[in-house]
Amino acid sequence: MSLPLRDVALGPRTTLGVGGSAQYFWEVTSEQELTLAVRWAKARGLPLRVLGGGSNVVVADAGFAGLVIHVALRGVETSGSDPVEVRVGAGEPWHPFVLSRVAEKQQGIECLAGIPGSVGATPIQNVGAYGQDVSETIARVEAYDIEHECFRTFDTRALRFGYRDSFFKSQAPDAFIVTRVHFQLAPGAPPALRYAELEREAQRIREAAEVDALGVTEVCQVVLGLRRKKSMSVDARDENHRSCGSFFTNPRVPTAQVERVAREVRAEPVPQHPEPGGLVKLPAAWLIERAGLAKGVRRGSVGLSTRHSLAIVCHDGATANDVLRFAHEVRATVLDKFGVTLEPEPVFWGFPAGSGGLPPLPT
C-alpha cells in the first residue's frame, strides 16, 4: 500500500510537459487503495484531481493545491464471443490496448490507435478520431462516487455520450473517478471507413495491393500513418510531440454562422458536417488557418504544430502561461474573423475559472 507524496512535479507527467507540482500525489493500483486515498483527501479538506496519461490536461505554473490521484488500475479481462466484452482497468495505456484488440481482429476501436493517454480518460471525453468514437463500443463504465464513497456502474444511457462529451464531463472534476471500462467489440467485422481522408488512403492502398478490402489490422496501420504525417501520434522523436493533440473541439454552429464564414472566405467552399438540431459542425483546424494562423506559427516557446494547426505545441522554455496566452490568441483570432468561438478540449488545473472552459489571461 503506497502513501501520498509531497510536491510531485506534474509537468513531466503530461504530454505538454509544462506546469508546477501537486501539493500531494498518490498513485493507486487497486479499488481499495483508491477508496483510502479519497477518504484521506476528504478528511483534510483537499480538492481532488485524477491523472491518467496526462494527454488532456494543462497544469498551471503554480501547480495544483490538493491531492492528485494517479489511477494505475491495470488488467484486461475478456468474455463472450460475439460480441467480445473486454473489461479494462482505467490505468491501462490506451494505444497498446487498441493494438492488442486489433491483433485479435476485434473491430470497434481500430481508428483510435495512436492516441496518447489511458483507458480511463476515453469515456469522459468520448474520445474519437477518423469517424469513430469510443461511445460506439463502450457498454458500461465502473466509477467511484466520491461524495457517497461507493462504486457505481453506468450503462450507455446513463453516460449520455455526445460529441467529445459525457455525463462525467458535465460533473464537477472531483465527483467521479473512472476505474474500469467495458467495451463490446465485434470479432471479424469489417473496419470503420467513414472519414473521407481515411477512405481515400484506404482505397489507394487497396488499389496498389490489388485487394478487394482491408481488415482492421490494415486500417489501423493506415490511421497510424495518417497520424504520423500530422504529428498526432505517440512519438517522442517528433518535434511536435509536446502537445495535447487537438487543443480545440470542432465548433457546432447555426446555419447563419456558416453563411458568415462563407462570406469571409469568398469563393472557397466551407467544409461542413450537418449535426442534429439544425447545427453544422465546422473543422476548427480549417478555421484557424483561414483566420491567418498558419501551421508552425510561434510565439516564443509555444506555437502551432508544423503539421497540424489544431495542435498547440510546447518547445524548450515553455510555461503553462505561455500556452494559455497563445490559446487565447488563437481563439480571439478565429472569433474576430468568423464570429465563431472555439472551445478547448483539455482541462485546466490550478487556474482561475474562465469563460468557455478557457481560464482568463494571466495578469
DOLO-790829 format. One record per residue (C-alpha): residue in one letter; z, y, x. Coordinates in nm, 3 decimals. Example, Ala and Ser with C-alpha at 12.3 -4.5 7.8 and 13.67 -1.06 7.14 Angstrom:
2
+-----+---------+---------+---------+
! res !      up !   north !    east !
+-----+---------+---------+---------+
!   a !   0.780 !  -0.450 !   1.230 !
!   s !   0.714 !  -0.106 !   1.367 !
+-----+---------+---------+---------+
***
This chain:
363
+-----+---------+---------+---------+
! res !      up !   north !    east !
+-----+---------+---------+---------+
!   m !   0.000 !   0.000 !   0.000 !
!   s !  -0.112 !   0.330 !   0.153 !
!   l !   0.063 !   0.665 !   0.115 !
!   p !  -0.072 !   1.021 !   0.081 !
!   l !  -0.176 !   1.202 !   0.395 !
!   r !  -0.131 !   1.575 !   0.460 !
!   d !  -0.404 !   1.828 !   0.540 !
!   v !  -0.706 !   1.597 !   0.550 !
!   a !  -1.041 !   1.768 !   0.620 !
!   l !  -1.277 !   1.728 !   0.324 !
!   g !  -1.595 !   1.874 !   0.472 !
!   p !  -1.679 !   1.563 !   0.678 !
!   r !  -1.629 !   1.354 !   0.364 !
!   t !  -1.901 !   1.540 !   0.172 !
!   t !  -2.278 !   1.538 !   0.220 !
!   l !  -2.285 !   1.918 !   0.259 !
!   g !  -2.032 !   1.897 !   0.543 !
!   v !  -1.853 !   2.224 !   0.459 !
!   g !  -1.514 !   2.319 !   0.318 !
!   g !  -1.149 !   2.306 !   0.407 !
!   s !  -0.876 !   2.044 !   0.376 !
!   a !  -0.696 !   1.868 !   0.095 !
!   q !  -0.327 !   1.950 !   0.078 !
!   y !  -0.274 !   1.579 !   0.012 !
!   f !  -0.523 !   1.292 !   0.035 !
!   w !  -0.474 !   0.937 !  -0.092 !
!   e !  -0.721 !   0.652 !  -0.061 !
!   v !  -0.664 !   0.396 !  -0.336 !
!   t !  -0.802 !   0.042 !  -0.325 !
!   s !  -0.659 !  -0.103 !  -0.647 !
!   e !  -0.578 !  -0.004 !  -1.004 !
!   q !  -0.207 !  -0.040 !  -0.929 !
!   e !  -0.234 !   0.198 !  -0.635 !
!   l !  -0.430 !   0.444 !  -0.847 !
!   t !  -0.151 !   0.446 !  -1.106 !
!   l !   0.105 !   0.511 !  -0.834 !
!   a !  -0.100 !   0.798 !  -0.686 !
!   v !  -0.146 !   0.970 !  -1.021 !
!   r !   0.224 !   0.945 !  -1.105 !
!   w !   0.312 !   1.078 !  -0.759 !
!   a !   0.097 !   1.387 !  -0.816 !
!   k !   0.223 !   1.444 !  -1.170 !
!   a !   0.585 !   1.422 !  -1.058 !
!   r !   0.517 !   1.708 !  -0.815 !
!   g !   0.305 !   1.917 !  -1.049 !
!   l !  -0.003 !   1.885 !  -0.827 !
!   p !  -0.359 !   1.921 !  -0.959 !
!   l !  -0.585 !   1.619 !  -0.903 !
!   r !  -0.943 !   1.573 !  -0.793 !
!   v !  -1.131 !   1.249 !  -0.737 !
!   l !  -1.361 !   1.197 !  -0.439 !
!   g !  -1.621 !   0.925 !  -0.422 !
!   g !  -1.912 !   0.952 !  -0.181 !
!   g !  -1.886 !   1.331 !  -0.165 !
!   s !  -2.250 !   1.384 !  -0.262 !
!   n !  -2.192 !   1.611 !  -0.560 !
!   v !  -1.909 !   1.842 !  -0.456 !
!   v !  -1.873 !   2.179 !  -0.282 !
!   v !  -1.526 !   2.232 !  -0.131 !
!   a !  -1.404 !   2.586 !  -0.077 !
!   d !  -1.340 !   2.703 !   0.278 !
!   a !  -0.971 !   2.733 !   0.188 !
!   g !  -0.969 !   2.367 !   0.082 !
!   f !  -0.800 !   2.222 !  -0.224 !
!   a !  -0.433 !   2.278 !  -0.303 !
!   g !  -0.339 !   1.950 !  -0.465 !
!   l !  -0.400 !   1.577 !  -0.434 !
!   v !  -0.747 !   1.440 !  -0.367 !
!   i !  -0.773 !   1.074 !  -0.460 !
!   h !  -1.045 !   0.882 !  -0.282 !
!   v !  -1.135 !   0.593 !  -0.511 !
!   a !  -1.216 !   0.295 !  -0.288 !
!   l !  -1.208 !   0.019 !  -0.552 !
!   r !  -1.467 !  -0.237 !  -0.447 !
!   g !  -1.617 !  -0.555 !  -0.585 !
!   v !  -1.932 !  -0.671 !  -0.766 !
!   e !  -1.899 !  -0.938 !  -1.038 !
!   t !  -2.190 !  -1.079 !  -1.237 !
!   s !  -2.201 !  -1.273 !  -1.566 !
!   g !  -2.464 !  -1.376 !  -1.816 !
!   s !  -2.830 !  -1.442 !  -1.755 !
!   d !  -3.044 !  -1.221 !  -1.979 !
!   p !  -2.932 !  -0.954 !  -1.956 !
!   v !  -2.720 !  -0.989 !  -1.644 !
!   e !  -2.394 !  -0.796 !  -1.675 !
!   v !  -2.270 !  -0.653 !  -1.346 !
!   r !  -1.916 !  -0.515 !  -1.320 !
!   v !  -1.890 !  -0.288 !  -1.018 !
!   g !  -1.596 !  -0.115 !  -0.850 !
!   a !  -1.620 !   0.264 !  -0.857 !
!   g !  -1.590 !   0.281 !  -0.479 !
!   e !  -1.898 !   0.071 !  -0.408 !
!   p !  -2.168 !   0.278 !  -0.231 !
!   w !  -2.449 !   0.339 !  -0.479 !
!   h !  -2.759 !   0.287 !  -0.264 !
!   p !  -2.659 !  -0.056 !  -0.122 !
!   f !  -2.563 !  -0.164 !  -0.473 !
!   v !  -2.909 !  -0.073 !  -0.605 !
!   l !  -3.075 !  -0.261 !  -0.321 !
!   s !  -2.863 !  -0.570 !  -0.395 !
!   r !  -2.979 !  -0.573 !  -0.758 !
!   v !  -3.341 !  -0.515 !  -0.663 !
!   a !  -3.318 !  -0.807 !  -0.420 !
!   e !  -3.213 !  -1.022 !  -0.715 !
!   k !  -3.517 !  -0.894 !  -0.915 !
!   q !  -3.287 !  -0.733 !  -1.172 !
!   q !  -3.460 !  -0.442 !  -1.342 !
!   g !  -3.291 !  -0.124 !  -1.463 !
!   i !  -3.192 !   0.090 !  -1.165 !
!   e !  -3.481 !   0.039 !  -0.922 !
!   c !  -3.590 !   0.404 !  -0.944 !
!   l !  -3.243 !   0.524 !  -0.844 !
!   a !  -3.244 !   0.390 !  -0.488 !
!   g !  -3.176 !   0.629 !  -0.204 !
!   i !  -2.929 !   0.845 !  -0.396 !
!   p !  -2.609 !   0.906 !  -0.196 !
!   g !  -2.262 !   0.868 !  -0.342 !
!   s !  -2.059 !   0.597 !  -0.509 !
!   v !  -2.100 !   0.390 !  -0.825 !
!   g !  -1.809 !   0.564 !  -0.999 !
!   a !  -1.985 !   0.900 !  -0.996 !
!   t !  -2.301 !   0.778 !  -1.167 !
!   p !  -2.180 !   0.769 !  -1.531 !
!   i !  -2.010 !   1.108 !  -1.501 !
!   q !  -2.332 !   1.287 !  -1.409 !
!   n !  -2.561 !   1.039 !  -1.584 !
!   v !  -2.744 !   1.012 !  -1.254 !
!   g !  -3.119 !   0.989 !  -1.285 !
!   a !  -3.442 !   1.016 !  -1.090 !
!   y !  -3.811 !   0.935 !  -1.129 !
!   g !  -3.788 !   0.887 !  -1.504 !
!   q !  -3.484 !   0.657 !  -1.504 !
!   d !  -3.118 !   0.734 !  -1.590 !
!   v !  -2.810 !   0.515 !  -1.544 !
!   s !  -2.732 !   0.562 !  -1.915 !
!   e !  -3.017 !   0.319 !  -1.989 !
!   t !  -2.829 !   0.028 !  -1.833 !
!   i !  -2.458 !   0.120 !  -1.845 !
!   a !  -2.286 !  -0.092 !  -2.109 !
!   r !  -1.924 !   0.012 !  -2.054 !
!   v !  -1.710 !   0.219 !  -1.822 !
!   e !  -1.346 !   0.150 !  -1.733 !
!   a !  -1.138 !   0.457 !  -1.654 !
!   y !  -0.778 !   0.565 !  -1.605 !
!   d !  -0.648 !   0.811 !  -1.864 !
!   i !  -0.429 !   1.045 !  -1.660 !
!   e !  -0.247 !   1.212 !  -1.948 !
!   h !  -0.148 !   0.886 !  -2.120 !
!   e !  -0.123 !   0.685 !  -1.795 !
!   c !  -0.327 !   0.390 !  -1.919 !
!   f !  -0.661 !   0.224 !  -1.855 !
!   r !  -0.932 !   0.261 !  -2.119 !
!   t !  -1.278 !   0.116 !  -2.171 !
!   f !  -1.559 !   0.336 !  -2.305 !
!   d !  -1.876 !   0.196 !  -2.463 !
!   t !  -2.207 !   0.379 !  -2.455 !
!   r !  -2.143 !   0.553 !  -2.785 !
!   a !  -1.813 !   0.695 !  -2.662 !
!   l !  -1.972 !   0.801 !  -2.332 !
!   r !  -2.202 !   1.050 !  -2.513 !
!   f !  -2.466 !   1.050 !  -2.244 !
!   g !  -2.705 !   1.344 !  -2.217 !
!   y !  -2.924 !   1.499 !  -1.953 !
!   r !  -2.701 !   1.500 !  -1.642 !
!   d !  -2.410 !   1.491 !  -1.882 !
!   s !  -2.149 !   1.256 !  -2.029 !
!   f !  -1.816 !   1.251 !  -2.208 !
!   f !  -1.637 !   1.259 !  -1.872 !
!   k !  -1.818 !   1.570 !  -1.758 !
!   s !  -1.709 !   1.754 !  -2.073 !
!   q !  -1.342 !   1.684 !  -1.999 !
!   a !  -1.106 !   1.857 !  -1.759 !
!   p !  -1.157 !   1.739 !  -1.399 !
!   d !  -0.814 !   1.576 !  -1.398 !
!   a !  -0.845 !   1.394 !  -1.731 !
!   f !  -1.002 !   1.057 !  -1.636 !
!   i !  -1.074 !   0.857 !  -1.322 !
!   v !  -1.360 !   0.605 !  -1.338 !
!   t !  -1.255 !   0.268 !  -1.194 !
!   r !  -1.526 !   0.016 !  -1.289 !
!   v !  -1.878 !   0.042 !  -1.430 !
!   h !  -2.056 !  -0.234 !  -1.628 !
!   f !  -2.436 !  -0.247 !  -1.602 !
!   q !  -2.672 !  -0.464 !  -1.807 !
!   l !  -2.984 !  -0.545 !  -1.606 !
!   a !  -3.297 !  -0.736 !  -1.705 !
!   p !  -3.398 !  -1.019 !  -1.466 !
!   g !  -3.769 !  -1.042 !  -1.403 !
!   a !  -3.857 !  -0.744 !  -1.625 !
!   p !  -4.132 !  -0.503 !  -1.513 !
!   p !  -4.016 !  -0.189 !  -1.332 !
!   a !  -3.991 !   0.151 !  -1.499 !
!   l !  -4.304 !   0.357 !  -1.431 !
!   r !  -4.261 !   0.670 !  -1.644 !
!   y !  -4.266 !   0.951 !  -1.390 !
!   a !  -4.613 !   1.089 !  -1.315 !
!   e !  -4.568 !   1.115 !  -0.938 !
!   l !  -4.428 !   0.762 !  -0.919 !
!   e !  -4.706 !   0.626 !  -1.139 !
!   r !  -4.975 !   0.784 !  -0.919 !
!   e !  -4.827 !   0.645 !  -0.599 !
!   a !  -4.777 !   0.300 !  -0.755 !
!   q !  -5.138 !   0.298 !  -0.871 !
!   r !  -5.259 !   0.394 !  -0.524 !
!   i !  -5.062 !   0.107 !  -0.370 !
!   r !  -5.185 !  -0.141 !  -0.635 !
!   e !  -5.546 !  -0.047 !  -0.567 !
!   a !  -5.502 !  -0.068 !  -0.191 !
!   a !  -5.336 !  -0.408 !  -0.216 !
!   e !  -5.575 !  -0.523 !  -0.490 !
!   v !  -5.294 !  -0.644 !  -0.716 !
!   d !  -5.251 !  -0.603 !  -1.089 !
!   a !  -4.888 !  -0.489 !  -1.091 !
!   l !  -4.589 !  -0.406 !  -0.873 !
!   g !  -4.245 !  -0.561 !  -0.916 !
!   v !  -3.906 !  -0.391 !  -0.895 !
!   t !  -3.892 !  -0.452 !  -0.518 !
!   e !  -4.221 !  -0.276 !  -0.454 !
!   v !  -4.144 !   0.012 !  -0.692 !
!   c !  -3.806 !   0.059 !  -0.527 !
!   q !  -3.981 !   0.094 !  -0.191 !
!   v !  -4.225 !   0.344 !  -0.340 !
!   v !  -3.931 !   0.550 !  -0.466 !
!   l !  -3.767 !   0.543 !  -0.124 !
!   g !  -4.092 !   0.657 !   0.034 !
!   l !  -4.120 !   0.950 !  -0.206 !
!   r !  -3.758 !   1.046 !  -0.146 !
!   r !  -3.807 !   1.038 !   0.231 !
!   k !  -4.105 !   1.272 !   0.204 !
!   k !  -3.882 !   1.520 !   0.021 !
!   s !  -3.578 !   1.468 !   0.248 !
!   m !  -3.390 !   1.342 !  -0.058 !
!   s !  -3.283 !   1.007 !   0.085 !
!   v !  -2.978 !   0.889 !   0.278 !
!   d !  -3.080 !   0.961 !   0.638 !
!   a !  -2.856 !   1.145 !   0.885 !
!   r !  -3.154 !   1.191 !   1.120 !
!   d !  -3.330 !   1.417 !   0.869 !
!   e !  -3.298 !   1.791 !   0.938 !
!   n !  -3.234 !   1.844 !   0.566 !
!   h !  -2.972 !   1.574 !   0.520 !
!   r !  -2.674 !   1.808 !   0.469 !
!   s !  -2.724 !   1.876 !   0.101 !
!   c !  -2.610 !   1.776 !  -0.248 !
!   g !  -2.960 !   1.667 !  -0.331 !
!   s !  -3.073 !   1.867 !  -0.634 !
!   f !  -2.846 !   2.173 !  -0.646 !
!   f !  -2.959 !   2.289 !  -0.992 !
!   t !  -3.046 !   2.098 !  -1.307 !
!   n !  -3.382 !   2.139 !  -1.476 !
!   p !  -3.326 !   2.405 !  -1.745 !
!   r !  -3.394 !   2.335 !  -2.111 !
!   v !  -3.521 !   2.646 !  -2.284 !
!   p !  -3.673 !   2.757 !  -2.618 !
!   t !  -4.050 !   2.774 !  -2.652 !
!   a !  -4.039 !   3.155 !  -2.642 !
!   q !  -3.887 !   3.133 !  -2.295 !
!   v !  -4.172 !   2.912 !  -2.180 !
!   e !  -4.416 !   3.176 !  -2.302 !
!   r !  -4.244 !   3.438 !  -2.084 !
!   v !  -4.266 !   3.208 !  -1.783 !
!   a !  -4.636 !   3.151 !  -1.856 !
!   r !  -4.697 !   3.527 !  -1.865 !
!   e !  -4.528 !   3.571 !  -1.527 !
!   v !  -4.736 !   3.303 !  -1.355 !
!   r !  -5.050 !   3.406 !  -1.544 !
!   a !  -5.332 !   3.156 !  -1.505 !
!   e !  -5.120 !   2.875 !  -1.357 !
!   p !  -5.016 !   2.607 !  -1.608 !
!   v !  -4.642 !   2.567 !  -1.660 !
!   p !  -4.521 !   2.207 !  -1.610 !
!   q !  -4.300 !   2.124 !  -1.905 !
!   h !  -4.147 !   1.836 !  -2.094 !
!   p !  -4.058 !   1.855 !  -2.467 !
!   e !  -3.692 !   1.788 !  -2.544 !
!   p !  -3.508 !   1.710 !  -2.869 !
!   g !  -3.413 !   2.009 !  -3.081 !
!   g !  -3.729 !   2.204 !  -3.010 !
!   l !  -3.636 !   2.277 !  -2.648 !
!   v !  -3.857 !   2.239 !  -2.343 !
!   k !  -3.742 !   2.120 !  -2.000 !
!   l !  -3.882 !   2.309 !  -1.702 !
!   p !  -3.869 !   2.192 !  -1.339 !
!   a !  -3.613 !   2.403 !  -1.154 !
!   a !  -3.786 !   2.346 !  -0.819 !
!   w !  -4.112 !   2.487 !  -0.958 !
!   l !  -3.930 !   2.793 !  -1.096 !
!   i !  -3.755 !   2.857 !  -0.764 !
!   e !  -4.081 !   2.851 !  -0.569 !
!   r !  -4.272 !   3.062 !  -0.824 !
!   a !  -3.989 !   3.315 !  -0.812 !
!   g !  -4.069 !   3.369 !  -0.445 !
!   l !  -3.831 !   3.136 !  -0.261 !
!   a !  -4.038 !   2.900 !  -0.051 !
!   k !  -3.928 !   2.571 !   0.097 !
!   g !  -3.740 !   2.627 !   0.422 !
!   v !  -3.631 !   2.984 !   0.348 !
!   r !  -3.297 !   3.051 !   0.521 !
!   r !  -3.012 !   3.295 !   0.509 !
!   g !  -2.836 !   3.231 !   0.836 !
!   s !  -2.698 !   2.876 !   0.839 !
!   v !  -2.790 !   2.795 !   0.477 !
!   g !  -3.128 !   2.769 !   0.308 !
!   l !  -3.367 !   2.561 !   0.105 !
!   s !  -3.484 !   2.225 !   0.230 !
!   t !  -3.812 !   2.239 !   0.420 !
!   r !  -3.939 !   1.963 !   0.191 !
!   h !  -3.784 !   2.026 !  -0.149 !
!   s !  -3.698 !   2.365 !  -0.294 !
!   l !  -3.428 !   2.222 !  -0.522 !
!   a !  -3.202 !   2.122 !  -0.233 !
!   i !  -2.972 !   2.375 !  -0.066 !
!   v !  -2.921 !   2.265 !   0.294 !
!   c !  -2.644 !   2.345 !   0.542 !
!   h !  -2.706 !   2.386 !   0.914 !
!   d !  -2.468 !   2.431 !   1.208 !
!   g !  -2.212 !   2.700 !   1.141 !
!   a !  -2.250 !   2.698 !   0.763 !
!   t !  -1.949 !   2.763 !   0.539 !
!   a !  -1.884 !   2.696 !   0.173 !
!   n !  -1.903 !   3.070 !   0.104 !
!   d !  -2.248 !   3.074 !   0.265 !
!   v !  -2.356 !   2.802 !   0.023 !
!   l !  -2.215 !   2.994 !  -0.272 !
!   r !  -2.382 !   3.322 !  -0.174 !
!   f !  -2.718 !   3.152 !  -0.134 !
!   a !  -2.682 !   2.966 !  -0.465 !
!   h !  -2.616 !   3.299 !  -0.636 !
!   e !  -2.925 !   3.446 !  -0.471 !
!   v !  -3.143 !   3.159 !  -0.591 !
!   r !  -3.010 !   3.180 !  -0.945 !
!   a !  -3.041 !   3.562 !  -0.959 !
!   t !  -3.397 !   3.549 !  -0.825 !
!   v !  -3.510 !   3.300 !  -1.091 !
!   l !  -3.327 !   3.492 !  -1.364 !
!   d !  -3.486 !   3.822 !  -1.264 !
!   k !  -3.834 !   3.670 !  -1.252 !
!   f !  -3.832 !   3.443 !  -1.555 !
!   g !  -3.516 !   3.516 !  -1.756 !
!   v !  -3.406 !   3.153 !  -1.702 !
!   t !  -3.051 !   3.076 !  -1.586 !
!   l !  -3.019 !   2.778 !  -1.353 !
!   e !  -2.703 !   2.567 !  -1.383 !
!   p !  -2.559 !   2.392 !  -1.075 !
!   e !  -2.532 !   2.014 !  -1.052 !
!   p !  -2.240 !   1.986 !  -0.805 !
!   v !  -1.879 !   2.055 !  -0.890 !
!   f !  -1.675 !   2.316 !  -0.703 !
!   w !  -1.324 !   2.257 !  -0.569 !
!   g !  -1.084 !   2.529 !  -0.470 !
!   f !  -1.299 !   2.817 !  -0.601 !
!   p !  -1.204 !   3.051 !  -0.887 !
!   a !  -1.373 !   2.962 !  -1.216 !
!   g !  -1.707 !   3.133 !  -1.281 !
!   s !  -1.972 !   3.150 !  -1.549 !
!   g !  -2.227 !   2.875 !  -1.597 !
!   g !  -2.048 !   2.643 !  -1.357 !
!   l !  -2.110 !   2.864 !  -1.053 !
!   p !  -1.798 !   3.030 !  -0.904 !
!   p !  -1.809 !   3.408 !  -0.857 !
!   l !  -1.926 !   3.553 !  -0.527 !
!   p !  -1.654 !   3.589 !  -0.265 !
!   t !  -1.529 !   3.944 !  -0.211 !
+-----+---------+---------+---------+
***
